[in-house]
Structure formats: structure tokens, C-alpha cells
Amino acid sequence: MSAAYYVVLENPNPGFNTLVQGAALAKAASNIDRIARMLGIKILEDFVNADLTEFFDDDEEDIHNTVADVHKVWFDASEGLEWATQLAEYIENNPSDVHDAEAVQDDLAEYQELFRNASKSGIRWHLEVDY
């Protein structure tokens, strides 16, 4: 099984499709990050929510649930849409700069659709990684 970057919305039941593949982005992460730096935009990991629960013992469950929830970082959907659009435009013009450009473009199109819908609904987001 391969890794995948997936979008977590602040509202888990927004009334629209929230499924994004994200596996092609994960496979091309080093290229995506290189391109993002070149474009002056965030890299994938900048959008990943850190798992603060790893800093707490199991017997501190009440504390770690509260602290982790308070410290989740959320991003405006318009920022995600701009990020995915900039990457997609670059890769469309420079497909040889990323491995499996077609699959990466498919992932980015799914992200763009999700971010458009989330933006219309005022829902914030962050990325998580599934290994």
C-alpha cells in the first residue's frame, strides 16, 4: 500500500463529495515540493496537521484530546484552491518536471473541486497522510 495525502474538512459531513485520491501527489511529493518552492508557495507538509497526541501518554487521554483539538491547524479553502491551481498550471506547462504528470493532474483536479466546494461552504481544511 502506498502513501496518500487526503483532505480533512472541519465539517466532516459537508454535503458534497470529499474523496480525493492523493496517491500520485504522495509518489511525486519531492517533485511537488521542489515545484512549490520554485513557485513560492507552500509545500505539501506545510498543510499537514501535526499529530500532537504523540506527545501525551495514554493515561492523559482527556488532556491530549483537548490539546490536540485546540491546536489543529486549519486552512481557508481558497488558499488550497489557489495552491492546487498554481501547481496544476505549472505541471500542465512542464509535465516532464514531475513523475506521472497525468496522475498528478488528476489528483490536483480532485483537490481543486473539493476546495471549490469547501470555499463556497466556508469550510476550512488541512491535509493528513495515510501510510
C-alpha positions as CSV (number, residue, x, y, z in Angstrom):
1,M,0.0,0.0,0.0
2,S,1.3,3.4,-0.8
3,A,1.0,6.7,1.0
4,A,-1.6,9.3,0.1
5,Y,-2.4,12.9,1.1
6,Y,-6.0,13.4,1.8
7,V,-8.0,16.4,2.8
8,V,-9.7,16.6,6.2
9,L,-12.5,19.2,6.4
10,E,-13.5,21.0,9.5
11,N,-17.1,19.8,8.8
12,P,-16.9,16.1,8.2
13,N,-20.3,15.9,6.5
14,P,-20.4,18.9,4.2
15,G,-23.0,17.6,1.7
16,F,-20.6,17.1,-1.2
17,N,-18.0,14.5,-2.2
18,T,-14.8,14.8,-0.2
19,L,-12.9,11.9,-1.6
20,V,-9.6,12.7,-3.2
21,Q,-7.0,10.1,-4.2
22,G,-3.8,11.9,-3.3
23,A,-1.6,8.8,-4.0
24,A,0.0,10.4,-7.1
25,L,0.8,13.5,-5.1
26,A,2.5,11.4,-2.5
27,K,4.5,9.5,-5.0
28,A,5.6,12.8,-6.6
29,A,6.0,14.6,-3.3
30,S,9.6,15.5,-3.7
31,N,8.9,17.0,-7.2
32,I,5.8,18.7,-6.0
33,D,7.7,20.3,-3.1
34,R,10.5,21.4,-5.5
35,I,8.0,23.0,-7.8
36,A,6.1,24.6,-4.9
37,R,9.3,26.2,-3.6
38,M,10.2,27.4,-7.0
39,L,6.7,29.0,-7.3
40,G,7.0,30.4,-3.8
41,I,4.0,28.5,-2.4
42,K,3.6,26.1,0.5
43,I,4.9,22.5,0.2
44,L,2.7,19.6,1.0
45,E,3.9,19.2,4.6
46,D,3.0,22.8,5.3
47,F,-0.6,21.7,5.1
48,V,-0.3,18.5,7.1
49,N,-1.8,18.7,10.6
50,A,0.7,17.6,13.2
51,D,-0.5,14.8,15.4
52,L,0.0,16.4,18.8
53,T,-1.3,13.2,20.5
54,E,2.1,11.6,20.2
55,F,3.4,13.9,23.0
56,F,1.0,12.5,25.6
57,D,0.8,9.2,27.5
58,D,-2.3,7.1,27.1
59,D,-3.4,7.9,30.7
60,E,-3.5,11.6,29.7
61,E,-6.4,10.9,27.3
62,D,-8.6,13.8,28.4
63,I,-5.8,16.3,28.2
64,H,-4.4,15.1,24.9
65,N,-7.8,15.1,23.2
66,T,-8.5,18.7,24.3
67,V,-5.0,20.0,23.4
68,A,-4.9,18.2,20.1
69,D,-8.3,19.6,19.1
70,V,-7.4,23.1,20.1
71,H,-4.1,23.0,18.2
72,K,-5.3,21.7,14.9
73,V,-4.3,24.0,12.1
74,W,-7.0,24.8,9.6
75,F,-6.6,26.5,6.2
76,D,-9.0,28.5,4.2
77,A,-10.3,26.6,1.2
78,S,-9.5,29.5,-1.1
79,E,-5.8,29.0,-0.1
80,G,-6.0,25.3,-1.0
81,L,-7.7,26.1,-4.3
82,E,-5.0,28.7,-5.3
83,W,-2.2,26.3,-4.3
84,A,-3.7,23.3,-6.3
85,T,-4.4,25.6,-9.3
86,Q,-0.8,27.0,-9.3
87,L,0.7,23.5,-9.2
88,A,-1.7,22.2,-11.9
89,E,-0.9,25.1,-14.2
90,Y,2.8,24.7,-13.8
91,I,2.6,20.9,-14.4
92,E,0.4,21.4,-17.4
93,N,3.1,23.5,-19.0
94,N,6.0,21.4,-17.7
95,P,4.8,17.8,-17.5
96,S,8.4,16.4,-17.6
97,D,9.1,18.1,-14.2
98,V,7.0,15.5,-12.3
99,H,6.7,11.8,-12.4
100,D,3.4,10.6,-13.9
101,A,2.1,14.1,-14.6
102,E,-1.3,12.8,-15.8
103,A,-2.0,11.1,-12.5
104,V,-0.7,14.1,-10.5
105,Q,-3.0,16.4,-12.6
106,D,-5.9,14.0,-11.8
107,D,-5.2,14.3,-8.1
108,L,-4.9,18.1,-8.3
109,A,-8.2,18.3,-10.2
110,E,-9.9,16.4,-7.4
111,Y,-8.3,18.8,-4.9
112,Q,-9.5,21.8,-6.9
113,E,-13.1,20.5,-7.0
114,L,-13.1,19.8,-3.3
115,F,-11.6,23.2,-2.4
116,R,-14.1,25.0,-4.7
117,N,-17.0,23.3,-2.8
118,A,-15.4,23.9,0.6
119,S,-14.8,27.5,-0.3
120,K,-18.5,28.0,-1.3
121,S,-19.5,26.5,2.1
122,G,-16.9,28.4,4.1
123,I,-15.3,25.1,5.4
124,R,-11.6,25.0,6.4
125,W,-9.3,22.1,5.8
126,H,-5.9,20.5,6.4
127,L,-4.0,17.5,5.0
128,E,-3.4,14.2,6.6
129,V,-1.2,11.4,5.3
130,D,-2.3,7.8,5.1
131,Y,0.6,5.4,5.0
